[in-house]
Amino acid sequence: MHRWQHHGSSSLPIRTTLILFFLFSTIIARAEFINLPNPGFYWSKNSLNQKIKKFIKKNKINPAQLSFSIKAHNPIKGFKLSHNGNTYFVPASLNKIVIALAAVEEWGIKKKFTSSLLVKKQSKIKNKQLNGSLYFNGGGDPVFVSESMWNLVRVFSHSNISVIKGDLVIFKKSFKSKIQNANKPPKGDRAYEALIAPSSFNWNSVTVKVRASTIGKKANIIIDPYKSPFLEIRNNVQSVAGSKANIQIKRLVEKKKNILIIKGKIGIKAKAFVAYKSIINPERWLGSYLRVFLKKRGIVVKGKVKIKNFNTIDLWEYKKLAEIKSKPLPLIIADMLKFSNNYIADMLSSQFYNYNLRIKDIFQKIGKPKQSAYFFNPSGLSRKNQLKANTILSLLKYIKNHTYAPELLSAFSIAGIDGTLKSYNFSQSNQVIRGKTGLLNSVVTFAGFVQAGKKEQLLVVWMFNGKAKDTLKALNWRRKFLQLLVTK
């Protein structure tokens, strides 16, 4: 007999066991990402760099018009790839990432915005009649929509008032930071250019639906949520045979009233035509609908809708009869990022205690203090905005390690699921793409987090600033680039 058969404590079997265990573990570890079905993979710097070069060459992209920066985190070896990473590019809506960060650092994640209905303290209520006016005090809620107004009216109905003998007064207040000139109408009538105000309703935009009726007759115009005396519709749309629609909508303003001129043709087999138009006079817009909502609840306003300049120090003169709170800030930020909502970005930014200092603070925290000088517009509509891909990459890294990282990460659009990335449905079960997209004429961008496999995450920034004629091509390039990152 060999001596090792008699002595279990001998070093030989222990050494052999350790060697075998190491070899077996190595095989299993390699099998995890080589042989198992859909296990994910790890990029090397060279392999990803070569693949991107081929991508640029194949699609005939002008390298000078492209900027990207990628940071890879994996168990083998992390790395960074960058092209024009320190060159200033127009980021479009990637600016909203900065606003999302600024908002949670301004208020935290418990922040909610309050809207309320007030009466003067000396007002009397007798026989279900309010002997005075009803006042709306807007709290700058970026998502005060039809449902919000219904809830506010429902709460107010508990006050046992069915007649308001006075006026319906909407407080007009100023924001802390001047992001927009509230007295200056937008250049166009598109919804993404809507004015902002502390007292606002339905993103200060109107939804118009056009449906055909019978051939030769005018089409049906549907206003969501309702028609209002503040909004005049001039219907010049004819119903015709076929399934095509050719409709134009123009907004005019006459005597403080919004007028929509709708003209064209729509086939009786065509789908409903839907358009969104911004409005002016946000306070009067809100007041006209609040009056309608009150009436539908059986509450009549005898007076007129009026606008009153208001200062918070005058609040002691009033008592509150009803109030509602918005959804929490993280959900509002998600609405902004997932659907690239310019209105929400401007509404949030306007309520920072000091907008300029808050933006500077964000860039200082990521080690890019000079960058704030090139940050002009919160929503990203301005082409004066300039950001570097490497700066945005630092923002993503800061978000990933932030105290409120779960809330911030969940606010990004998820490829194949929601938001502006919903149509990007090419990722596999263990791959996730979270990000923010940006789009202007001649500008196409992306910034976010790409989970290429189970154990590899890429921080990705991609920006194209080229010619207007290449915008549609660039949208396709962005899609292909993200698909490249999750395809070995």
C-alpha positions as CSV (number, residue, x, y, z in Angstrom):
1,M,0.0,0.0,0.0
2,H,1.1,3.5,-0.7
3,R,1.5,5.7,2.4
4,W,-1.1,8.2,1.1
5,Q,-3.8,5.5,1.4
6,H,-3.2,5.3,5.1
7,H,-3.0,9.0,6.0
8,G,-5.8,11.2,4.9
9,S,-3.9,14.3,6.1
10,S,-1.1,13.8,3.5
11,S,-0.4,16.9,1.4
12,L,-0.6,15.0,-1.9
13,P,-4.3,14.5,-2.2
14,I,-5.0,18.0,-1.0
15,R,-2.7,19.4,-3.7
16,T,-4.3,17.2,-6.3
17,T,-7.8,18.2,-5.2
18,L,-7.0,21.9,-5.3
19,I,-5.5,21.6,-8.8
20,L,-8.5,19.6,-10.1
21,F,-10.9,22.1,-8.4
22,F,-9.2,25.0,-10.0
23,L,-9.3,23.4,-13.5
24,F,-12.9,22.5,-13.1
25,S,-13.9,26.0,-11.9
26,T,-12.1,27.5,-14.8
27,I,-14.0,25.3,-17.3
28,I,-17.3,26.2,-15.6
29,A,-16.5,29.9,-15.6
30,R,-15.6,29.9,-19.2
31,A,-18.7,27.8,-20.1
32,E,-20.8,30.5,-18.4
33,F,-20.3,32.9,-21.3
34,I,-19.2,30.7,-24.1
35,N,-21.4,27.6,-24.2
36,L,-24.5,28.3,-22.3
37,P,-27.5,29.6,-24.3
38,N,-27.7,33.5,-24.5
39,P,-25.2,34.0,-21.7
40,G,-23.9,37.5,-22.7
41,F,-20.3,38.3,-23.6
42,Y,-17.5,40.7,-22.8
43,W,-16.1,43.2,-25.3
44,S,-12.4,43.9,-25.5
45,K,-11.3,47.4,-26.4
46,N,-9.8,46.3,-29.7
47,S,-12.7,44.2,-30.9
48,L,-15.3,46.9,-30.1
49,N,-13.1,49.6,-31.7
50,Q,-12.7,47.6,-34.9
51,K,-16.4,46.9,-35.1
52,I,-17.2,50.6,-34.7
53,K,-14.7,51.5,-37.4
54,K,-16.3,49.1,-39.8
55,F,-19.7,50.5,-38.9
56,I,-18.6,54.0,-39.7
57,K,-17.0,53.0,-42.9
58,K,-19.9,50.8,-44.1
59,N,-22.5,53.5,-43.5
60,K,-20.3,56.2,-45.0
61,I,-20.6,58.5,-41.9
62,N,-18.4,61.6,-41.9
63,P,-16.2,61.0,-38.8
64,A,-16.0,64.8,-38.2
65,Q,-19.8,64.8,-37.8
66,L,-19.8,62.0,-35.2
67,S,-18.9,61.9,-31.5
68,F,-19.1,59.0,-29.1
69,S,-17.7,58.0,-25.8
70,I,-18.0,54.5,-24.3
71,K,-17.0,53.2,-20.9
72,A,-17.1,49.4,-20.4
73,H,-17.4,47.7,-17.0
74,N,-16.9,43.9,-17.0
75,P,-15.1,41.3,-14.7
76,I,-12.2,40.8,-17.1
77,K,-11.0,44.3,-18.1
78,G,-12.8,47.6,-18.2
79,F,-11.9,50.2,-20.9
80,K,-12.9,53.4,-22.5
81,L,-13.4,54.3,-26.2
82,S,-13.8,57.8,-27.5
83,H,-14.1,59.6,-30.8
84,N,-14.3,63.4,-30.7
85,G,-15.1,63.0,-27.1
86,N,-13.7,66.4,-26.1
87,T,-15.3,68.2,-29.0
88,Y,-18.4,70.3,-28.4
89,F,-21.5,69.0,-30.1
90,V,-25.2,70.0,-30.0
91,P,-26.8,67.5,-27.6
92,A,-30.5,68.2,-28.3
93,S,-32.6,66.6,-25.6
94,L,-29.7,65.0,-23.7
95,N,-29.8,68.3,-21.8
96,K,-32.8,66.8,-19.9
97,I,-30.4,64.4,-18.1
98,V,-28.8,67.4,-16.4
99,I,-32.3,68.8,-15.5
100,A,-33.3,65.4,-14.0
101,L,-30.2,65.4,-11.8
102,A,-30.7,69.0,-10.9
103,A,-34.3,68.4,-9.9
104,V,-33.5,65.5,-7.5
105,E,-30.7,67.5,-5.9
106,E,-32.9,70.5,-5.6
107,W,-35.9,68.8,-3.9
108,G,-35.1,65.1,-3.2
109,I,-37.4,62.3,-4.3
110,K,-40.4,63.1,-2.0
111,K,-41.2,66.4,-3.7
112,K,-44.8,66.9,-4.9
113,F,-46.5,70.0,-6.4
114,T,-49.7,71.3,-4.8
115,S,-52.7,72.9,-6.6
116,S,-55.5,74.3,-4.6
117,L,-58.9,76.1,-4.6
118,L,-59.3,79.0,-2.2
119,V,-61.9,81.6,-1.0
120,K,-61.5,84.9,0.8
121,K,-61.7,84.4,4.6
122,Q,-64.6,86.8,4.8
123,S,-66.6,84.9,2.2
124,K,-69.8,83.3,3.4
125,I,-71.4,80.0,2.4
126,K,-75.2,79.9,2.8
127,N,-77.7,77.5,1.2
128,K,-74.9,75.9,-0.8
129,Q,-74.0,79.3,-2.3
130,L,-70.6,81.0,-2.1
131,N,-71.1,84.7,-1.6
132,G,-67.8,85.6,-3.3
133,S,-65.2,84.4,-5.8
134,L,-63.4,81.1,-6.1
135,Y,-59.6,81.2,-6.5
136,F,-57.2,78.7,-8.2
137,N,-53.7,78.7,-6.8
138,G,-51.3,76.8,-9.1
139,G,-48.2,75.3,-7.6
140,G,-46.2,74.8,-10.8
141,D,-47.3,71.2,-11.3
142,P,-45.8,70.1,-14.6
143,V,-48.4,67.3,-14.9
144,F,-51.6,69.1,-13.9
145,V,-53.8,67.4,-16.5
146,S,-57.5,66.6,-16.9
147,E,-57.4,63.8,-14.3
148,S,-55.8,66.3,-11.8
149,M,-58.5,68.9,-12.4
150,W,-61.2,66.3,-12.0
151,N,-59.7,65.2,-8.6
152,L,-59.5,68.8,-7.5
153,V,-63.1,69.5,-8.4
154,R,-64.2,66.3,-6.7
155,V,-62.5,67.3,-3.5
156,F,-64.0,70.8,-3.8
157,S,-67.5,69.3,-4.2
158,H,-67.2,68.1,-0.6
159,S,-67.5,71.7,0.5
160,N,-71.2,71.5,-0.2
161,I,-71.1,74.5,-2.6
162,S,-73.2,74.3,-5.8
163,V,-73.3,78.0,-6.8
164,I,-70.4,80.5,-6.9
165,K,-71.9,84.0,-7.0
166,G,-68.6,85.7,-7.8
167,D,-65.9,85.1,-10.4
168,L,-63.5,82.2,-11.0
169,V,-60.1,83.8,-10.5
170,I,-56.8,82.2,-11.6
171,F,-53.7,83.5,-9.8
172,K,-51.0,84.6,-12.1
173,K,-47.6,84.2,-10.5
174,S,-43.9,84.5,-11.5
175,F,-41.4,81.6,-11.5
176,K,-38.2,81.9,-9.5
177,S,-36.1,81.5,-12.6
178,K,-36.8,83.1,-16.0
179,I,-36.5,80.2,-18.4
180,Q,-39.1,81.5,-20.8
181,N,-40.7,84.9,-21.3
182,A,-44.3,84.1,-20.3
183,N,-45.7,87.2,-21.9
184,K,-44.1,86.4,-25.3
185,P,-46.0,83.9,-27.5
186,P,-43.9,81.1,-28.9
187,K,-42.5,81.4,-32.4
188,G,-44.7,78.5,-33.6
189,D,-47.9,76.7,-32.5
190,R,-46.3,73.3,-31.9
191,A,-47.0,71.5,-28.6
192,Y,-43.3,71.2,-27.8
193,E,-43.0,75.0,-27.8
194,A,-45.8,75.5,-25.2
195,L,-45.6,78.4,-22.8
196,I,-45.1,77.6,-19.1
197,A,-46.8,79.1,-16.0
198,P,-47.3,78.2,-12.4
199,S,-51.0,77.8,-13.2
200,S,-51.1,75.5,-16.3
201,F,-53.3,72.8,-17.6
202,N,-52.7,69.8,-20.0
203,W,-49.2,70.9,-20.9
204,N,-50.8,74.1,-22.2
205,S,-51.6,72.3,-25.4
206,V,-54.8,71.0,-27.0
207,T,-55.4,67.7,-28.7
208,V,-57.3,67.8,-31.9
209,K,-58.8,64.7,-33.6
210,V,-60.4,64.8,-37.1
211,R,-62.7,62.0,-38.3
212,A,-64.5,61.8,-41.6
213,S,-68.3,61.9,-41.6
214,T,-70.1,61.3,-44.9
215,I,-68.8,62.1,-48.4
216,G,-69.4,65.8,-49.2
217,K,-70.0,66.8,-45.5
218,K,-67.7,68.5,-43.1
219,A,-65.5,66.2,-41.0
220,N,-66.1,65.8,-37.3
221,I,-63.7,67.7,-35.0
222,I,-63.1,66.3,-31.5
223,I,-61.3,68.4,-28.9
224,D,-59.8,66.6,-25.9
225,P,-60.9,67.0,-23.2
226,Y,-63.8,69.3,-24.2
227,K,-64.6,72.3,-26.3
228,S,-64.2,75.6,-24.4
229,P,-65.3,79.2,-24.9
230,F,-61.6,80.1,-24.8
231,L,-61.0,77.9,-27.9
232,E,-62.7,78.6,-31.2
233,I,-62.7,76.0,-33.9
234,R,-63.1,76.9,-37.6
235,N,-63.8,73.6,-39.4
236,N,-63.0,73.6,-43.1
237,V,-62.3,69.9,-43.5
238,Q,-64.3,68.0,-46.1
239,S,-65.0,64.3,-46.0
240,V,-64.1,62.6,-49.3
241,A,-63.8,59.1,-50.7
242,G,-60.7,57.0,-50.1
243,S,-58.3,56.4,-47.2
244,K,-56.0,59.4,-47.4
245,A,-55.9,62.6,-45.2
246,N,-54.4,65.9,-46.1
247,I,-55.1,68.3,-43.2
248,Q,-53.5,71.5,-42.0
249,I,-54.1,73.2,-38.6
250,K,-53.1,76.8,-37.8
251,R,-53.5,78.6,-34.5
252,L,-54.4,82.3,-34.4
253,V,-55.0,84.6,-31.4
254,E,-57.8,87.2,-31.5
255,K,-59.1,89.1,-28.4
256,K,-57.3,86.7,-26.0
257,K,-59.0,83.7,-27.6
258,N,-57.2,80.8,-29.3
259,I,-58.6,80.1,-32.7
260,L,-57.8,76.9,-34.6
261,I,-58.3,77.0,-38.4
262,I,-58.5,73.4,-39.6
263,K,-58.7,72.8,-43.3
264,G,-58.2,70.0,-45.8
265,K,-59.7,66.7,-46.8
266,I,-60.0,63.3,-45.1
267,G,-61.1,60.0,-46.6
268,I,-64.0,58.1,-45.1
269,K,-61.7,55.1,-44.8
270,A,-58.9,57.1,-43.3
271,K,-57.8,56.7,-39.7
272,A,-58.5,59.6,-37.4
273,F,-56.0,62.5,-37.9
274,V,-54.5,63.6,-34.6
275,A,-52.5,66.8,-33.9
276,Y,-51.3,68.8,-30.9
277,K,-51.2,72.5,-30.7
278,S,-49.9,74.9,-28.1
279,I,-52.0,77.7,-26.7
280,I,-51.3,81.2,-25.3
281,N,-52.6,82.7,-22.0
282,P,-52.1,79.6,-19.9
283,E,-54.1,81.0,-16.9
284,R,-57.2,81.8,-19.0
285,W,-56.8,78.4,-20.7
286,L,-56.9,76.7,-17.3
287,G,-59.8,78.8,-16.0
288,S,-62.0,78.1,-19.0
289,Y,-61.7,74.4,-18.4
290,L,-62.0,74.6,-14.7
291,R,-65.3,76.3,-15.2
292,V,-66.4,73.5,-17.5
293,F,-65.3,70.8,-15.1
294,L,-67.1,72.5,-12.2
295,K,-70.3,72.7,-14.2
296,K,-70.1,69.0,-15.1
297,R,-69.9,68.4,-11.3
298,G,-73.1,70.5,-10.8
299,I,-71.3,73.6,-9.6
300,V,-72.2,76.8,-11.4
301,V,-70.0,79.9,-11.6
302,K,-72.2,83.0,-12.0
303,G,-69.3,85.4,-12.7
304,K,-66.5,85.5,-15.2
305,V,-63.1,83.8,-15.5
306,K,-60.6,86.4,-14.4
307,I,-56.8,86.5,-14.0
308,K,-55.2,88.1,-10.9
309,N,-51.6,88.9,-10.3
310,F,-50.6,87.2,-7.1
311,N,-47.8,87.3,-4.5
312,T,-47.4,84.5,-2.0
313,I,-47.3,86.9,0.9
314,D,-51.0,87.7,0.2
315,L,-51.9,84.1,0.9
316,W,-53.0,84.9,4.5
317,E,-56.1,86.6,3.1
318,Y,-57.5,83.2,1.9
319,K,-58.6,79.9,3.2
320,K,-58.2,76.6,1.5
321,L,-61.3,74.5,0.5
322,A,-59.6,71.9,-1.7
323,E,-56.1,70.8,-2.7
324,I,-54.4,68.0,-4.6
325,K,-50.8,67.0,-4.9
326,S,-49.0,65.8,-8.0
327,K,-47.3,62.4,-8.3
328,P,-43.8,62.2,-6.8
329,L,-40.9,63.9,-8.5
330,P,-39.3,60.7,-9.8
331,L,-42.4,59.8,-11.8
332,I,-42.5,63.4,-13.2
333,I,-38.9,63.0,-14.2
334,A,-39.7,59.7,-15.9
335,D,-42.4,61.5,-18.0
336,M,-39.8,64.0,-19.0
337,L,-37.0,61.6,-19.9
338,K,-38.9,58.7,-21.4
339,F,-41.0,60.9,-23.7
340,S,-38.6,63.9,-24.0
341,N,-41.1,66.4,-22.7
342,N,-39.8,69.9,-23.2
343,Y,-42.6,71.5,-21.2
344,I,-41.8,69.5,-18.1
345,A,-38.1,70.3,-18.4
346,D,-38.9,74.0,-18.6
347,M,-41.4,73.8,-15.8
348,L,-39.0,72.1,-13.4
349,S,-36.1,74.3,-14.2
350,S,-38.1,77.5,-13.7
351,Q,-38.8,76.5,-10.1
352,F,-35.2,75.9,-9.0
353,Y,-34.3,78.4,-6.3
354,N,-31.4,79.6,-8.5
355,Y,-31.3,77.9,-11.9
356,N,-27.8,79.1,-12.9
357,L,-26.2,78.0,-9.7
358,R,-28.0,74.7,-9.7
359,I,-26.7,73.9,-13.2
360,K,-23.2,75.0,-12.3
361,D,-23.3,72.8,-9.2
362,I,-24.1,69.7,-11.3
363,F,-21.1,70.2,-13.6
364,Q,-18.8,71.0,-10.7
365,K,-19.7,67.7,-9.1
366,I,-18.7,65.8,-12.1
367,G,-15.4,67.8,-12.5
368,K,-16.5,69.8,-15.5
369,P,-17.1,73.3,-14.0
370,K,-16.6,75.2,-17.2
371,Q,-19.3,73.2,-19.1
372,S,-22.2,75.2,-17.6
373,A,-21.2,78.2,-19.8
374,Y,-22.4,76.3,-22.8
375,F,-25.7,75.1,-21.3
376,F,-28.4,77.6,-22.4
377,N,-31.7,75.8,-22.6
378,P,-33.1,73.1,-20.3
379,S,-35.2,71.2,-22.9
380,G,-32.5,71.1,-25.5
381,L,-34.4,73.0,-28.2
382,S,-31.6,75.6,-28.6
383,R,-28.7,74.9,-30.9
384,K,-26.6,77.2,-28.6
385,N,-26.4,74.3,-26.2
386,Q,-23.0,72.6,-26.5
387,L,-21.8,69.5,-24.6
388,K,-18.9,67.1,-24.9
389,A,-19.5,63.3,-25.1
390,N,-17.0,62.8,-22.3
391,T,-18.9,65.3,-20.1
392,I,-22.1,63.4,-20.7
393,L,-20.3,60.2,-19.9
394,S,-19.3,61.7,-16.6
395,L,-23.0,62.5,-16.0
396,L,-24.0,58.9,-16.6
397,K,-21.3,57.7,-14.2
398,Y,-22.5,60.2,-11.6
399,I,-26.1,59.0,-11.9
400,K,-25.0,55.3,-11.6
401,N,-23.4,56.1,-8.2
402,H,-26.0,58.6,-7.0
403,T,-27.9,58.2,-3.8
404,Y,-31.1,58.2,-5.9
405,A,-29.7,56.0,-8.6
406,P,-32.6,53.6,-8.7
407,E,-35.1,56.4,-9.2
408,L,-33.0,58.1,-11.8
409,L,-32.2,55.0,-13.8
410,S,-35.8,53.9,-13.9
411,A,-36.7,57.3,-15.5
412,F,-34.8,56.5,-18.7
413,S,-36.6,54.9,-21.7
414,I,-36.1,51.1,-22.0
415,A,-35.5,49.7,-25.5
416,G,-38.4,47.7,-26.8
417,I,-40.6,48.6,-23.8
418,D,-41.4,52.3,-23.5
419,G,-40.7,55.9,-24.4
420,T,-38.6,57.0,-27.4
421,L,-36.8,53.7,-27.5
422,K,-40.0,51.5,-27.6
423,S,-39.4,50.5,-31.3
424,Y,-35.8,49.4,-30.5
425,N,-36.8,45.8,-29.8
426,F,-33.7,43.9,-30.8
427,S,-32.1,43.2,-27.4
428,Q,-32.2,39.7,-25.9
429,S,-33.6,38.5,-22.6
430,N,-30.4,39.3,-20.6
431,Q,-29.7,42.6,-22.4
432,V,-31.1,45.9,-21.4
433,I,-30.7,49.3,-23.1
434,R,-31.8,52.3,-20.9
435,G,-31.3,55.7,-22.4
436,K,-32.3,59.2,-23.4
437,T,-32.6,60.1,-27.1
438,G,-32.3,63.6,-28.7
439,L,-33.5,64.9,-32.1
440,L,-33.3,68.2,-33.9
441,N,-33.0,68.8,-37.6
442,S,-29.5,67.6,-38.4
443,V,-28.9,66.5,-34.8
444,V,-29.4,62.9,-33.6
445,T,-28.1,61.8,-30.1
446,F,-28.2,59.1,-27.5
447,A,-26.9,58.7,-23.9
448,G,-27.5,55.8,-21.6
449,F,-26.7,52.4,-20.2
450,V,-26.3,49.3,-22.3
451,Q,-26.3,45.9,-20.6
452,A,-24.6,43.9,-23.3
453,G,-24.7,40.7,-21.2
454,K,-25.2,39.4,-17.7
455,K,-21.9,40.8,-16.4
456,E,-21.1,43.7,-18.8
457,Q,-22.5,47.2,-18.8
458,L,-21.5,50.0,-21.2
459,L,-22.0,53.7,-20.5
460,V,-22.7,55.1,-23.9
461,V,-22.9,58.5,-25.5
462,W,-23.5,58.9,-29.2
463,M,-24.0,62.2,-31.1
464,F,-24.4,63.1,-34.7
465,N,-24.2,66.8,-35.8
466,G,-24.4,66.8,-39.6
467,K,-26.5,68.1,-42.4
468,A,-30.3,68.3,-42.4
469,K,-30.6,66.0,-45.4
470,D,-28.9,63.2,-43.3
471,T,-31.2,63.4,-40.3
472,L,-33.3,60.3,-41.3
473,K,-30.1,58.4,-42.1
474,A,-28.7,59.3,-38.7
475,L,-31.8,58.0,-36.9
476,N,-31.1,54.7,-38.6
477,W,-27.4,54.9,-37.7
478,R,-28.3,55.4,-34.0
479,R,-30.4,52.3,-34.0
480,K,-27.8,50.3,-35.8
481,F,-25.1,51.5,-33.4
482,L,-27.0,50.4,-30.3
483,Q,-27.8,47.1,-32.0
484,L,-24.0,46.7,-32.7
485,L,-23.3,47.0,-29.0
486,V,-25.4,44.0,-28.0
487,T,-24.4,41.8,-30.9
488,K,-21.2,39.8,-30.9
